[in-house]
C-alpha cells in the first residue's frame, strides 16, 4: 500500500504540496521562501514565550494569533505533535513549538506576522 505521507526531511529539503502526515500542514511559497502552512496555505508561526511545548497565547493573544487546532483523533507523527490547551482543545506543534495563524494574513503565502513584537516567527525550510 502506498502512503501519501511526506517525511519531514523531504519537506525541509524543499518539497511543497501534499500535507505532512495526517496534520493538514503543508509547505507554502512566500516572499521569505518556503514555510510551513495550514491546509489552506496560510502561514504558520511560533511564539517565543511558549515553553515546554505549552501555549502561552490565550485570550486576546489567541484572537489575533489563532492556534492551529487538531481535529479529534489526531495523533502525533515525527516532528508534528500535540499539546493540550487550557480549554481542552488540542493544538498542533512542530518540534515541540505550538503553531499559530496570524489574523492579519489575508491570503495564502502572506507572512505579515513574521517578527511581530520580536516574538512571532515563521517556520522556514532550509
PLY file of the C-alpha trace (Angstrom):
ply
format ascii 1.0
element vertex 126
property float x
property float y
property float z
element edge 125
property int vertex1
property int vertex2
end_header
0.00 0.00 0.00
1.38 3.38 -0.97
1.21 6.06 1.68
0.66 9.66 0.64
2.73 10.99 3.51
5.85 13.08 3.16
8.54 12.78 5.75
9.77 15.92 7.44
13.23 15.57 5.95
11.76 15.73 2.44
9.77 18.82 3.39
12.84 20.56 4.70
14.65 19.67 1.53
12.22 21.99 -0.22
9.36 19.84 -1.46
5.97 21.54 -1.45
2.45 20.28 -1.93
0.88 17.36 -0.08
0.14 17.55 3.61
2.62 16.11 6.07
1.38 13.06 7.92
-2.27 13.49 8.84
-1.80 17.03 10.12
-3.10 19.01 7.15
0.12 21.04 7.44
1.76 21.85 4.11
4.58 23.96 2.71
3.82 27.29 1.04
5.90 29.54 -1.18
6.21 33.05 0.28
8.30 36.16 -0.22
10.53 34.76 2.56
10.89 31.33 0.95
9.13 28.07 1.74
7.35 27.99 5.10
5.00 25.71 6.99
1.35 26.49 6.27
-2.08 25.16 7.17
-4.25 23.19 4.73
-5.42 26.49 3.18
-1.87 27.70 2.52
-1.91 30.21 5.38
1.48 30.71 7.05
2.08 29.15 10.46
4.00 30.86 13.25
5.69 30.07 16.56
5.66 32.26 19.68
8.80 32.76 21.79
7.01 32.85 25.19
5.72 29.28 24.66
7.79 26.92 26.82
7.81 23.20 27.44
5.59 22.59 24.43
2.75 24.51 26.10
0.95 27.52 24.64
1.25 30.88 26.39
-1.15 32.53 23.90
-4.70 32.89 25.27
-7.50 35.48 25.38
-6.77 38.47 23.10
-3.50 36.85 22.01
-5.42 33.82 20.68
-7.90 36.12 18.90
-5.05 37.71 16.94
-2.99 34.52 16.72
-5.48 31.63 16.41
-3.95 28.31 17.46
-3.77 25.62 14.80
-6.22 23.18 16.34
-6.12 19.45 15.64
-9.29 17.51 14.89
-10.42 14.81 17.30
-8.49 11.60 16.83
-5.33 13.31 15.57
-2.08 11.63 16.54
1.49 12.95 16.68
3.88 11.82 13.97
7.52 12.71 13.53
8.20 16.39 14.24
4.44 17.06 14.49
2.98 16.74 17.96
0.03 17.88 20.01
-0.36 19.99 23.11
-3.47 20.43 25.22
-4.76 24.00 25.62
-6.36 25.15 28.86
-9.84 24.67 27.35
-9.00 21.05 26.48
-8.59 21.67 22.73
-5.63 20.02 21.04
-3.13 22.24 19.22
-0.54 21.12 16.67
3.12 21.60 17.47
6.23 21.40 15.32
9.44 20.36 17.06
7.63 20.96 20.36
6.56 24.52 19.46
2.81 25.26 19.30
1.62 26.51 15.89
-0.50 29.60 15.19
-2.05 31.58 12.35
-1.96 35.41 12.16
-5.27 37.21 11.76
-3.68 39.90 9.57
-2.50 37.41 6.95
-5.32 37.66 4.41
-4.24 35.29 1.65
-2.11 32.17 1.25
1.58 32.98 1.28
1.25 36.15 3.38
3.98 36.42 6.05
2.98 39.71 7.70
3.26 38.20 11.19
6.94 37.32 10.97
8.83 39.34 13.58
5.76 40.95 15.19
6.79 42.14 18.65
10.09 40.36 18.12
8.44 37.13 19.36
6.48 35.69 16.40
8.29 33.68 13.73
7.61 31.76 10.55
8.93 28.20 10.27
11.20 28.37 7.26
12.55 25.40 5.33
16.30 25.37 4.80
0 1
1 2
2 3
3 4
4 5
5 6
6 7
7 8
8 9
9 10
10 11
11 12
12 13
13 14
14 15
15 16
16 17
17 18
18 19
19 20
20 21
21 22
22 23
23 24
24 25
25 26
26 27
27 28
28 29
29 30
30 31
31 32
32 33
33 34
34 35
35 36
36 37
37 38
38 39
39 40
40 41
41 42
42 43
43 44
44 45
45 46
46 47
47 48
48 49
49 50
50 51
51 52
52 53
53 54
54 55
55 56
56 57
57 58
58 59
59 60
60 61
61 62
62 63
63 64
64 65
65 66
66 67
67 68
68 69
69 70
70 71
71 72
72 73
73 74
74 75
75 76
76 77
77 78
78 79
79 80
80 81
81 82
82 83
83 84
84 85
85 86
86 87
87 88
88 89
89 90
90 91
91 92
92 93
93 94
94 95
95 96
96 97
97 98
98 99
99 100
100 101
101 102
102 103
103 104
104 105
105 106
106 107
107 108
108 109
109 110
110 111
111 112
112 113
113 114
114 115
115 116
116 117
117 118
118 119
119 120
120 121
121 122
122 123
123 124
124 125
